Amino acid sequence: MSPPITKPTASLFSSASKPPPPLCTFLFFLLLCILGFYTLHHPHPNPREPKSALRYRNLFLSFSSNFTLASYLRALTLHPHLAGTQPSLDTTDYVYSHFKNHNLETHKVEYTALLSYPSHASLVAHFANGSAVNFSLTEISGKVGPDVVPPYHAYSPSGAAHAKVVFVNYGREEDYRSLEALGVNVSGCVVLARKGGGLSRGGVVKIAESNGALAVLLYVERDGKRGGRGVERGTVMRGVGDPLSPGWAGVKGGERLGLEDSEVLERFPKIPSLPLSCETADVILGSLRGPMVPREWRDSGLSMVGPGPTLVKFTYQGEKKEGTIHNVFAVIRGLEEPDRYVILGNHRDAWTYGAVDPNSGTAALLDIARRFSLLMRIGWKPRRTIILCSWDAEEFGMVGSTEWVEQNLVNLGAKVVAYLNVDCAVQGPGFFAGATPQLDNLLREVTKKVKDPDSEGATVFEKWAATNQVISIERLSGVDSDFVPFLQHAGVPSIDIYYGRDFPVYHTAFDSYDWMTKHGDPLFHRHVAVAGVWGLVALHLSDDSILPFDYLSYAEQLEGHKDVLSNLLVQSISLNPLITSIQEFTLAAKEAEDEARQLRWQERRGDNLALKLRALNDRLMLAERGFLDADGLRGRHWFKHLIYGPPGDYESKLDFFPGIADAISGSTGKSPRDQQAAIQHEIWRVARAIERATSALKGQLT
């Protein structure tokens, strides 16, 4: 049974916002009556005509409702809904019912996945003066519901430690080198680290493990200060997807590896870890003695690093168990190209209430479904098929989306136009976007059509440009949301958009509807803006006769990446293969642009171009697949994309060409000749990938 929608308090909305429910409902049905009368006496226009497409886009924007978005978010966040639990299943049913109630073709897909939950944790500190403190490891008593999962690190092994504490700053390799210079050895100690420095939770634990630590305690500063609210949960698993079905989908009755399989064991840390509140960390850190902190750590506000004399007795018991996860889909079949897919995705599961992460995005997805349903009632049908996806178990490591991509890899490779991701739709002020470069110009144009939520009379684009001086679109090299399997494994052009860079209640019990209405987006206008941009991008990709891909933008970005790389390498390493491949790619991009321009002119003239349009669009769609390499990255074969993917070394100066970045970072201990040979080989691999993309863009055999 779906949770009820609770009406937001009237104080959330200004007088210019949506009216109260009875009047809102009346006006909604009045609008439908007017539209019905209009369509009864005016035949439906051809949905493929440019004027008709513009009309539908304008109607899509006019159907926005901050009240509706608020009601969706309220319903989704009534209870914590960690993946694999009953409340999570309730949100699954809520999303499924929403799609069905809007007459969308709806279905679920289930997978079996290994999930991780806490059973028991304790932390006692014994101080030099003989006193001891038994710390509470949950959030502030009385302000957190009993159904909130205690703070923990998913996939941490069970274990115990009784040892001195050492502060290791961010827990990077360079931090351990600084400690070594001070004469501090962490072997046999419990290390205490602050999150940051470009290192993931799993990275902190892995490096601590390699330095001989017994356990890891991790706290988070907010705005450079200790004392933020709540405790940050998270996963420490390495890689993405279900650990027991690496590279294939965890379908019922399918192959499953054992927990003791070496491929499974390498995904998990060998030492336990636990997140701490800033308050708990402060007590321990303030009791440390030993050498003074290095000068470069002074921003931590601490004076000494330990070890000890404080001893901590740490225990953690967790349980890894297989559970069922649920992805929910709504499908809007394309009228002319039903076998070409535009996919919109957002994950639904949350560590706690998940108002920001991820249900601000879920609310936007539900609102897009509502608006698309209204468009369909007045005659709109997309040219290409649109799929709305609600993923499960993202917080455990993009599990739901990864399993689905692995199961559908061949069809995704042959038929998907683009994947449009929204995770934390609203974290605060400021519009941010990441994309593969051929989608940059589409993002810019769409943001010129959507009102900025924080500046009267301005568009999202105008505020975006004014804030950043120049439009900055990030590249999707990180492993931090559901675009990862689509781009980095399947080679699908992708976008990721959101409002606000960070928020102080991330992964804590305070990521609630109350926080959103007081801090994140009190009037839900940023939610409206995200849904507007997200939906308009989808409408262009699903309806434009020629896909709005700009590979000249991609060529320009590749040229920029090559220039950065050239400044890092010695002259004896040749970039000629890369230079030549980028030049050829640029020529192919220009030819594709000229062909698109010619076809648009012929289309306006009324020529029958169905086959020519299909052929060009397929080449535009498939070019991104060329950047994949069947062998993947060295030591991380699941990651196939050679332009955008995660470098193996967090200290890498490159956030592109991950294979080259790995070769540069992994050269320690090699002879200069072997080092240069490894880097040169990766340069050739990237050059060949660009050549494959060029061939796909040209659509010709050699």
Number of C-alpha atoms within 10 A of each C-alpha: 10 16 16 13 15 13 15 17 8 10 10 15 19 11 8 6 14 15 15 13 12 9 11 15 12 10 13 12 12 12 12 14 12 11 13 14 11 13 15 11 8 9 9 13 13 13 19 17 14 13 12 15 20 14 12 21 18 13 15 20 20 11 16 21 18 19 22 23 24 28 16 26 27 25 20 31 23 19 20 27 26 24 25 23 14 12 19 23 21 17 23 26 18 19 25 21 16 20 23 14 12 17 16 22 13 20 13 14 13 17 21 24 27 21 22 22 19 19 13 13 20 15 21 16 22 21 17 13 8 7 8 14 14 12 14 15 18 18 20 13 9 7 9 13 13 10 11 18 19 21 25 28 26 24 26 27 20 19 17 19 21 19 23 21 30 31 26 26 26 23 27 23 17 13 17 21 13 19 22 12 11 15 11 17 18 24 15 16 24 30 29 27 25 23 19 16 12 11 16 20 24 22 19 25 29 21 16 28 20 11 16 16 24 23 27 27 22 24 24 25 17 14 11 11 12 18 17 17 20 24 28 23 23 23 17 26 21 19 18 25 29 27 26 22 22 19 18 20 25 29 18 12 7 11 12 18 13 13 14 9 10 10 15 17 14 14 16 20 21 18 20 27 32 26 24 28 25 21 17 16 20 15 13 21 21 14 19 24 17 16 15 14 21 17 9 10 16 12 9 15 12 17 18 19 25 25 22 24 18 23 24 23 16 23 19 22 16 20 16 16 12 15 14 19 25 23 22 21 22 24 18 23 20 19 16 15 15 15 14 24 26 23 22 25 23 29 29 33 33 26 27 26 25 30 32 29 27 24 30 36 29 30 28 29 27 22 25 25 23 21 22 24 19 17 18 15 15 16 15 20 24 27 23 25 24 26 21 23 22 26 26 29 28 24 25 27 25 24 28 33 28 28 27 22 21 21 16 14 17 11 13 19 19 16 17 24 26 26 22 24 27 28 25 26 32 34 24 19 16 19 25 17 18 20 23 25 25 21 23 23 14 18 21 18 14 19 25 17 18 20 23 24 23 15 11 8 9 16 20 24 21 17 21 21 15 11 12 11 9 9 17 13 19 16 19 26 24 15 17 15 20 27 29 26 26 25 28 28 26 25 29 28 26 26 27 25 25 28 21 17 13 14 17 17 21 23 22 24 27 22 26 23 25 14 15 23 19 11 13 24 22 18 22 24 23 28 26 28 28 27 29 26 24 25 25 25 22 22 22 21 25 25 23 17 21 19 21 18 23 19 25 20 18 20 23 14 16 24 17 12 16 17 13 13 17 14 9 11 14 9 9 8 13 16 18 12 16 21 16 14 21 23 17 16 25 21 15 22 23 16 15 22 16 12 15 19 13 11 19 17 12 13 15 10 9 9 11 10 14 11 9 13 18 15 13 19 21 21 19 26 24 23 22 29 23 20 27 27 20 12 13 17 23 15 10 14 14 19 27 26 31 28 25 24 24 27 24 18 16 17 15 15 14 20 18 24 24 27 29 25 22 22 22 22 18 15 15 10 8 11 10 11 8 12 17 19 14 19 23 19 14 22 23 18 20 24 22 20 23 28 22 21 24 26 20 21 25 19 17 9 6 4
